[in-house]
């Protein structure tokens, strides 16, 4: 998984802004989709990189709920990888 902003705080802050805006603007139908869950995983990574572990965990919980509801193995794998890389529990 590519991790935008890993070494660049400005890039990470931009990722946080753009991902937050995009996620907030998603329709109700879209918010339960696999691709929406993938965006949540990227948002969680950005929060973790910014030092906000609590929000990262919460966002990963949202993504996990989508993975469970959609039975999406790719999304579940992405969440597992994010948890492993970030050393947080989801």
Buried (B, 14 or more C-beta within 10 A) or exposed (E): EEBBBEEEEEBBBBBBEBBBEEBEEBEEEEBBBBEBBBBBBBBBBBBBBBEBBEBBBBBBBBBBEBBEEBEBEEBBEBBEEBBEEBEBEB
